[in-house]
Amino acid sequence: MTAPEFPSAAANPAPGSGPRVAPNFITEIIERDLHSGKYPQVVTRFPPEPNGYLHLGHTFASFLDFQTALQYGGRYHLRLDDTNPAGESVEYALGILADLKWLGWDWGEHLYYASDNFGRYYAYAEQLVRQGDAYVDSVSGAEMARLRGDARTPGTPSPYRDRTPEESLDLLRRMKAGEFEEGAHVLRARIDLASPNMKLRDPVLYRILRAHHYRQGDAWCIYPMYDFQHPLQDALEGVTHSMCSLEFVDNRAIYDWLMERLAFDPRPHQYEFGRRGLEYTITSKRKLRALIEGGHVEGWDDPRMPTLRAQQRLGVSPEAVRAFAAQIGVSRTNRTVDLVVYENAVRDDLNWRAPRVMAVLDPLPVTLLGAEAATLSLPYWPHDVVRDSPDGLVGLPGGGRVAPEAAVRDVPFGAELYIEQGDFSADPPKGYKRLTPGGTVRLRGAGIIRAERFDTDAEGNVTRVYATLLGEEARAGGVIHWVDAARALPAEFRLYDRLFRVANPEGENPEDPASDFVAPDFDPEGIGHESEAAPVDAGFLRFLNPGSLRVTRGFVEASVANDPAETRYQFERQGYFWRDPKESREDALVFGRIITLKDTWGAQKPEAPQKAGPKRDAKPAPRKDAPATAVPALTPEQDAEVARLAALGAADADARTIARDEVLLAFVREAAPDATFAQIASWTVNDLAPGLRAGEVRVAAADLAPLAALLASGSVTNRVARDVLARAAMSGEAPGVIVERENLAGGLGEDALTSAVQEVLNANPDKVAAYRGGRVALMGFFTGQVMRATGGKADPQAVAAALTAALSA
């Protein structure tokens, strides 16, 4: 029989037409920028460091970068941020390219290596020194950290901070020439040692590092820091919207400082989104290496690992991974996603693509007395195939149509079978519905049998069952699967499960903020890269699941011999499987279980105690046909709180939400009981609630009143207010201080705006003529010039309207 063409990855839509990025605060910014003409095209980038293989955390970031650009008709870049030679290699670089290609992304000619621009970065470093914006410092790393002060104490100038540009330039060139040992000198930006943002206290831009670079060899002995290289590379590539995870919110100040000092125009802007962790998983590359080096897994592609390389070997499709990334959403707060969300995305994908066949993983021989050999014709999709079609073809689940004979397979049936050991019990417990002595059961697609007797070994284990095949008029309480003993194929089955037995394996030993979820070599102190040789806290290893891999030997029905090797199957009652692409051969079949048919962890009690991590995303939404869960009625005390909150001005829905939640209620009790209360209650429910419940919000409700007042007066826009709120929640700094420091308040009057627009047009007559001649993309240039001329106080929409009117005159 000809092997059927089962649904494959090619049957799904291309990434651009597949799962989309749901509307979020970043897409709102992009739409505003495109509408105003700030940028003629959206350009994003995904910047992994080639010091390990990509994992599921990177999936969310890459999906956000790439799919957002596609949705808005822009382009996306893949950039290897290879500025730290320690741990980086050709192997990892090629692995990243291959994994992202598998995921479905095609960046065309827009592949960039940061290391290709080492010369340009260095030229910018010299420019900063000549401008007086950078200097060479010669104190030790420990002394530098001490001099930087802390959140309550301003920094103290290094004794070398007043070096002349000429002296610093000479030392920088000698650093580049290799005259000094590691740690002797660094290049620092000269910004503000009293800044409440520690990142601005003269961060390191270059350090000496004598290491062999996998692309540049030994050409360089000084390497740029991430905070220096990353914004420069964004600007050199023409990136417009540089997206990164929330721990870089304070680094944005360095980003903006560099863009201003080096006069990039147009220039990119950085936007931070909440990071997404995944339960029962770790994503620190150093800890993943520890798993490999300790022999707990066999390598980066071990199917229990969270790497994309491992998911490919496991048999997960790229469509399932993209669907998962689209489901978990974009927000301004960090969240930990329930692993069930990912597992259900995998199941949903496999449900339509995987034909149903039978395999026995723990075989027990059965002899059917008086049975004759036969060949049965059984359907691949017993319940999901659409058979009524005008052309006589059969519709497959998920799309596709085949001839009726291709929707079924031939299954041998004879007097000798194998069933699962667990499908026969000589002493059945109450409620057992499988085969028992004298009892009946239905063999899937083959009829009903009755067990007559059985053999046991010296230890009392059942070794064979003798049964009689009955007619269809017999009754049976259950259905079991089977394979024909004479023609079934022997196989090894690898039953994979979660690698950790607790949801938060790092709960007792939380990873520092230097997680490599999105950005490489993150350095919380701004002094040097995180050391690849730093010791790893191995406490997470005690939470390893001893049952994460179980290997059995059994049999699979013979029909699989003719199928393509990449076919994913649903082994009836066992789960979804496919042939291990690394271990399986024609003469030695090895099937790995991709995932179980149902969530087997949901009913288990969590191992306690665990330290609470970030708020988990909710479980997947219930099916539409599932009964809705009733919202419990308010208690008398909660009713009283609703009345009190409403009297202060809170909206009814906000008041009810806050009254039900002790954490939210405790927060708003500190808010000022004035006209700003309604806005603070709204922010509490709609913006701060996840972080408050996770204990991550550092700002006090009492500090929010000035920001609410600015919003109510129109002094700040809603977008600015929410951005400042998110930053204050993370840092603990009062929102009013942020607004004042960054001059975010105070709009312009119509006359002042008109005057600023005219000044910009008068200063750029050639560009005005080009715009009127058809180069409408220059609107972004004019918008940027007006915003700069007004100190950022003008409303972008008002600027766009004023420019349109002036340029049309």
N, C-alpha and C positions, 0 to 999 in steps of 0.2 A: 504494500500500500504506500502511495506517495506521501511523504511527510507534509503535513499541513503548514500553511503560513499563518502562524499565530500573530496576534497583535504585538507590535514591537515599539521601540522608542520612536521610530520614524512615523508612527501613526499619530503621535501627539503633535500639537501645533509647535511652531518654532517659538523661541523665547519671546520675541517681540509681540507675538499674538497670544501668548500663554498667560499665566497668572500675572496680574498687574499689581503695582504698588498702590495700596489704598491711599486715599487723600490724607495728608498729614501736614504738619507745620512746615516741612521742607518743600513739599509740592506747592503749598500756598506761596512761599517765597519765590519759587521758580516762576509760577504763573504771574506773579506781580512783576518780576524782573523782565519777563518776556513782553508783558503788556506795556510796560513803560519804555521798552526799547533799550534797557540797560545793557543787555547782551543780545547780539543777533542770533546766538545759538547756545544751547546748554551744553557744557562740556564737563564731564565728571571723570573721576579716576578711581581705580582700586589699587592700593599700594602695599601689597604684602612684602614681608622681608623673607628672602630665601634662606632661612635658617631652620626649616622644618617643613613638613607637609601641611597643606591646608586642612582645616577641620570644619565641623558643622557651624561653629561660631562665625567663621569667615563667610559661610554661605549667606547668612543674613546681610552682612556688609556688602558683599559682591552683588547680591541681588538688588540692594538699594541703590548702589552706584550705577550698575549697568542698566537695570530695567527702568530706572527713573529717566536716564538719558534717552532711552528708546521711546518711552511714552511721549516725550516732548520733542521728538524729531531731532535730538542732538546726537552727540557722539560720546563714546566712553573710551578711556585709555586703560590699558593694563601697565602698571609700573612696578618694577622690582626695586624696592627701596633697599638697595644693597650698599649701605654706607658703613656697615660694621663688619669687618672681615671675620670676626670671631664667630665661627659656627656656620657661616654662609658657604654654599657650595653649588657647583654646577648641577649636582643631583637634585637638590631642592628646587633650584630655578626651573629646571626642565619638568620636575614633578608638578610644580604650580601651574605651568603652562598646560600640561596635559590634563590636569584635574579640571581646570576652568574650561578647556575645550570640551571635555566630557560633560560638564554642566550645561553646555550649550552656548557659551559666549564666544563671539568672534570679533575681535578688536581690529582685524585687518592690519593696516600699516601702523596702528597706534600702539606699538609695544615699546616701552621705554625702560632703560636701566639708569637709575640715579647715578651709578658709578661712571657713566659716560660723560657726565657733566662735572666731574671733580674739578677740572680746570676752570670752569665758569664760576663754580661756587667760590673757589679760592680768589678769583678776581673780585668778586663782590666783597669778600672778607677784607681785601686790601682797600677797597673803596671805603668801607665803613671805618677802617683805621684812619685813612686820610681825612675823612670828614669829622673825625673826633668822636665817632659813635662806637668805637671798639678799642680795646687796649689789651696788651699781653700782660697777664698776671703770672706771678712766680711763687705764690704761696702754695702750701700743700693742700690736698683735697680736704683733709680734716680741718685745717685752719680756715679754708674758704667757707666750709659749712658753718663754722663757728661765727665768722664775721658776717654772715648773711642774716643773723638774728633769728627771730621767730615771729609768731603771729602777734605778740605783744611788744616786741623790741625791734626797732628799726635796725637795718644793717649798718655795719661799720666799714668805711672805705678800706680797701686793701692798701698797704703802703706803696703798691705799684699802680694804683688807679690813676695817678697824675702823670704817668709817663707821657712824653710828647708823642705825637703821631709818628715822628721820624724814628724815635727809639723803638716804639712798638712795631713799626713796619720792618725795621732791621731784624728784630727778634723773630717776627713771624716768618720772614724769609729764611732765617737760619733754622727755624723749626722745620720748615718745608724741606730744607736741604739735608736734614738728618743730623744736625750737630748736637742735638740734646737727647737725653734719655727720657723714657716715659715718665710723666708726672712732673717734669722740670718746669714746664710752662703750659699755659692754656690761653686761648684767645677768648676774651669775654666782651659781651656787649655792655656799653656804658648807658644804663637806662635810669633806674631809680631805686636806690638802696633803702628808701623809706616806704616803698609801695606796699600796701596791704596785700597785694598779689605777689606771693613769694617768687613766682616765675619771672617777674620783672626786676628782681634784685641782681642785676648784672649776670644774666645766664651765660654759660659756656657755649661758645660757637664752634671751636675747634680744639682738639686735644691730640697729643702725640700718641700714636699707637703703632708699634712695630709688629705688624702681622701681614701675612701674605694674603692678598685679595684674589678671589677666584677668577676675576676678570681683568683686574689691573696689575696683577702680579705684585712686584715690589716697587712699583713706580711712586707710591705715596707712603709716607710715614706719619702724616697727619690726616685726620679724618673729621668731616663735619658732623656736628650733632644733629639729631633729628629735628629739633626746633628751628635750626638754621636751614638745613637742606630742604625740608619738606615744603615750606612756603615758596622757596625759590624755585623748586622744581614745578610746583603748581603753576607759578607765573610763567615760567619758560615754556610750559606745554600749552598755555592758554586755557587752563582750567577755570571755570566760572564758579562752580559750587563745590567746595572741598568738604566732603562729609567725613566726620570722624566720631568716635564714641565719646561719651560724656566726660571721661576723666581728663579730656584735653580742653575743657572749657576755659581753664585759666591760661592754657598755652596760647589761646587765641590772641591774647594781648601781645605776645611776642610776634605772632604771625602778622598782626596789623602794624606793629612797629616797624618790622622789616619792609613791608610793602610801602609804608610812608617814607622811610629813610632812603630807600633805593628807588623811589619814584616810579613804581610800576603803574602803568596806565594803558589800557584797562587792567584791572587787578582782580584776582580771585578773592573769595570770602569763605571763611570757615564756618561750618554749621555743625553742632554737636547733637547726636541722638543718643537715646538711652541704650545701653549695652544689653544684650540678650545672652544670659547663661542658659544652660540646659541641665535639668535634674539628672542624677545618677551618672554624671559625666564630669570629667576634668578636661580643660583645654590648654592649660599651661604646657608649652612645648618642653620645658625642662622636666616637668613631671611625666609627660608622655615618654620622654627619653628614659626616665627612671624606670618606668614600667618595662620598657624593652630591655634595658641593660640589666635589670633584675630578673629577667626570664619569666616575668608574669604574663607577658604576651610574646608572640613570636616575631613581631616587627611592626612597622608603621601600617602595614596592610592587614594586620590581624583583624578579622571581622568584628571583634569586640571593641576595637578602637573607634574614636569619634572622627577619625580623619576621612576625607573624601576618598582617599586611596582605599581605605578599609571598606567604606560603604559600597564602592564599586565591586570589590571582591565579594562582599556579602550578597550582592545581587540587587541592591536598591537601584532604582532607575533615576536618571537625572530629572525626569518630570516630577517624581515624588519629592525630591529635594527642593526643587523650585516651588512646588506647591506649599511645602512646609514654610519656606522663607516668606512666601506671600501671606501666610496665615498669621504670623506672629506679630505683625504690625510695627509701626514706628511711633515712638513717643519721646518725651523729654526725660523720662525716668528709667533707671535700670530695672530690669525684671529678670526673673528666672522662669523659664518656660517648662511646663510639665512635659516630661518625656513622652507622655501619651499623645501629645499633639503631633510629635514627629512620627511616632509609631502608627498612628491612625492615618497620616498622610501616606505612609508606605503601604498600609493595608488597602486604602482606597484605590491606590494605583494598581496594586497587584490583583485586586478583585476582578477587574475587567480584563487584565492582560493574561492571567494565569489559567491555563486549562487544568481541569480536575483529572487526576489519575490516582492510582493506589500504590502505596508502598507500605511494607511491614518492617518496622524498625527494630522490633524485639520479637523474633519469630517463634511461634509455637506450631509444630506440624499438626495437621488435621488430615485424617484419612476418611474419605466419603465412601461409605459402603455402597457398592452397586452403581456408583456414578460413572458415566461415560464421558470421554473427552469431547469437547465442543469449543467453538469459537463464538464469543459473544460480541455484539456490536453495542458499545456503550458511548454515551455523549460526553464530549469534553466539558460542556457547560450544561448540566442537567436542568437548571432552573432559569437560566438567563438568556437562552438563545431565542431569537425571534424567527419563527418558522413560516408565518403567513406573509408571503410576498408575491407580487404578480409574476416575477420572473423565475420563481421557483428556487431562488437562492436563499441561504440562511444568513440572517443578520447576527453578527457576533456582538457581545457586550463591548461597549466602548467604541463601536464603529467597525466597519469592514463587513464584507459579504463573501461567502464561500459557497461552493456546491454542497448539497446536503451530506454527501459522503465524506467531506473534509471536516465536518463538525462532529464526527464520531471516530472511534478507533476500535480496532480488533483486539479483544482481550481473551487469551486462552483460558479454558476452564477444564479441569480434570479431577481425577480421584484424589490427588495429593495436593493439598493447599498449605499455605502458611497464614495464620492469623496472629494478632498481637497476643503476647503472654497475658496482658492485662484484660483481654476480652474473654477469658475463661476463668471461672472460679469454682474450685471443688467445694468450697464452703462459703457461699456468697453472703455478703452483708445485706442488711435490709435495704430494699430499693434498688438492688443490682438488676440491670436490664440487659445484660449480655448473656453469653452462653454459660449454662450450668448443667450438671449431670441430670439428664432427663428433660432439660429445658430446651426451648427453641429460640432461634435468633435468625434474622434475615441477613444473608450475604448480599452486599451491595450489587444489584443488577443480576444476581444469579439464582435467587430462590431462598427458601427457608430450610434450615437444617435443625436436627435434634441430636444432642449429644447422648450417645449410648453408654460409653465407658471411656476410661482414660488410663494411661500408664504413668508411673512415677519412678523416680530413681531412688537410690538408697537413702537419700535425705528427705524424701517425701515431695520433691518438686515434680510438677506435672511435666512430662516429656512428650506426650502425644495424646491427641483426642481422637476418638472414633465416633463418627456421626453419620446420620442418614439424611439424604436429600429428600425433602417432603414436597408434596404438591402445593400449589398456590392457595388451596383451600385451607391450609394450616394457618395458624395465627402465631405471631411473634411479637414480643414486646420491645425489641430493639433492632438496630441495624449496625453491622460491623463491616469493615473493609477486609480485603484478603488479596493474595496473589497466588497464581498457579505455581506450584513447587517445581514442576518440570521445566518450565520455560521462563520463569522470572529471572531477572538479572541480579546477581549479588552486588551489593553496594555498601559503602561506608556512609554513615549519616552523622554529621556534626551539628549538634543542637546548641546553638549559641543563645546566650541570655545576657542580661545587663551585667556589665563588668563590676559594678559596685552594688552593694546590697542596701545602701542608704541613699536618700535623695540628695543629700548635700555632703559628699565625702570629704570636703574641705571645711566642714562646719566647725570642727575643733581647731583647725589650723588654716584660717582663711588666707587665700592668696593675696599678696600685696597689690596695690593699684597698678603694678607693672605688668599686668596680664597682657599677653600678646594677642588679645582677641582681634584687634584691628590694626593697631599701629605697631611698628617695630621698635625695638630697643628703647622702650619708654623708660625714662629716668626721672623718678620723682624728685630728686634733689637738684637736677640740672647740672650735675658735675661730670658725669660720664655714663657710658652705656652700662646697662645691667650686665654683669659678668656671666658669661656662659658657664664658668667654672664655679659659680656660687653654689654652696651646698643647698640641697633640696630637703625641705622638711618632709620626711617620709611617713608622717603620721597618717596620711590618707590611705596608705597601703593596708592598714588594719581593717578597712571597710571593703576590701575586695570580696567579691561574691565567689565562694568556692565552687558554686554550681554554674559558673558562667559558660562552661564548655563541657558537654557530655558527648562521648563518642559511642555509637552503637554500630553493629553490623547486621544487616538484614537483606531485604530483597525489594526490588521495584518492578512493576509490571513491564513486560517486554516492549510495549509500544514506544517507550522513550528512546529506544535505540535508533529510531529513524528521525528523531526530532533534532532541530538545530541545537547546538551546544548551549546557546544563550537563552534557551527557553526557560521561563520561570513557571513553576508548577504549583498548584495547590495539591499537596498530598492529602487526600481526604482524611479529616479528623486529626491531622498531624500539624499542619501549618503550611507556609509557603517556602519552597526550596528551589535551588538551582544547582547545577554542577559547579563545583569549585573550579574556577578557571586556572588556578595555580596547581592544584593537586590532582584533578580528575583526568583520567585517560580512558580510551575506549576499553582497555583491558582492566581498568581499575576505577570504577565509578565512585566518585566522592561527591555527595550532596550536602550542601550547607543549608541550614534553616535560616531563611531571611528573617522571618518573624512568625510568631504564633498566630493562630486564627483569631484569638481574642486576647484582650489585656489580662494577663495572669497575675498582675501585681496590684491591681486596684483594690482587691478585697483584703490584701495583706495589711497587717498593722505595721506602721512605720517603726523602725528600730529607734529607740530613744535612750538618752536624750541627744538631740542634735542642736547645735547653735542655730538660731534662726538666720537664714540668709535673706537676700532680697526677695521682695514679693513675687510670688509665682503667678504666671499668667493663669487664667482660669482654665478649667477643663474644657475640651471642645464642646461647642454648643450642642444641646440635645437635638435629636431628630425632630423634624417638624411634626411628625405624628405622635411624638411623645407627650404625655400629659404635662402641662406646665406646673411648676412647683409654686404652691401658694405662698405669698409673702405673709409672714406672721403678723398678727395685729399688734399695734403699739400697746405697751403697758401704760397704766395710768401715769407713771413717772415720765415715760417718753412723751406722752400726750402733753404733759405740762411743759416739757422742754420745747416741743414744737411750738406751743403758744408763745413761750418766752422768746424764742429765736425769731418767730414771725413778727412779734412786736418790735424787735430791734431792726426789722427790715428785710430779713432773709426771705427768699422765695420759698413757697410751700414745699416744693420738691426737695430743695436744698435742706430745709429745716428738718424734714422727715428723715433724710439720709443721715444727717449729723446726729439727730436724736437717737438713732438706732446704733450708732458706733461710738463707743466710749473714747476711742483714740481721737476721732475728729471732734467730739464734744469737748474734750479736755483742751484741745488746741484753740478752738474759737472762744473759749471762755476768757482767754487772754487778750482778745481783740477789743479795740476801742468801741464802746457802745454809742457810736455816732453815725453820721450819714454814710460812712465808708463801710459799715458792717455788712451790708448786703453783698457788696463786691467781694469782701474777704470771705464770706460764707460760700460764695460761688467758686472762688479760687480753691477753697478748701476741698470742696466736693469734686470739682472738675479737673483740677491741676495737681493738687498736693496729696490727695487721699492715698494713692499707692505708696508714695514715699513716707507718709506719716505712719501708715500701718507697718511698714518695714523698718521704722526707726531711722530713716535716712535724712529727714528734713531737719536742717539746722537753724533755719530762720524762725523767729518768734512771731506769732500772730500780731502782737502789739506793734511790730515794726512795719506792718503792711499798710497801715492807714495812710502814710504820706504817698505811697505809690498809688493807692486807690483814689486819693484826692487828685493826683496829677492826671490820672486817666479820666476821671469825671469832668475835669476842667478842660480836657482836650490838649493838655500840655504834652502828653505822650500818647502815642497810638496804642491800640490794643495789642498789636504785634510786639511793640517795644516793651509794653508792660508785662506780657507773658514771658518774654525772653529774660527780662530782668528778674522776674519772679523765679524762674527756673534756676538762674545762676545764684540768686540769694538762697534758695532752698538748699543748694548743694554746698555753698561756701559758708553760710551763716552771716554774711555781710548784710547790713540793712539795705533794702532796695533803694531808699532815698539817697544813700551815699553813692551807690553805683550810678544812679541817674545824674547826680551832681558832678561826680568825677568825670564822667564821660560826656557830659553836656548833652544829655539826651532829651531834655525838656525844652519847651518854648518853641512854638511854631512861628512861622513868619507871616506877617500880614501880606495882603495881596500886593500892595505897592512895593514892598521890599522884595518880594519874589519876582515881580515884573522887572524891577531894576536889576536884580541879579541875573536873570535870564538875558536881558539886553546886553549886560556887560560881557557875558560869555560869548554871545553871538558876535559882538563887535570885535572881540579878541581873536576870533577864528573865522574870518571872512571866507577863506578858501574852503573850509569844511562846510560852511553854510551853503556856498555855491554847489559843492558836491552833493550835499543832501537834497537840495532843490533840483539837482540834475538826476536824481534817482537813487543815490546811495543812502537809502533809508536806515541802514544799519548804524549810521552815525548817530542816531537818536540815543543809543547807549552812551556814546562819548559825551554828548551834550548833557545828558542827565547826570553823569558822574561829575562833570565840571561844575554844574549848578549846585549839586549837593556839597561839593567841596567848598564852593564859594560861600555857601550859607552855613557852613560849619555843621552840616548834617541836620539842621533844624527844620528844613523844608519837608513837607509831606511828599513822598514820591509820586502819588497820584496827582497832586496839585502841580508838581514840577512837570509831569508828562503833559498835562493839559495846557500849561502855560507855554511850554516849548512848542507843542503842536500848533497853537494859535500864532505864536511869533514866527515860526518857520513857514507858515502858510500865508503870511501877510505879504 
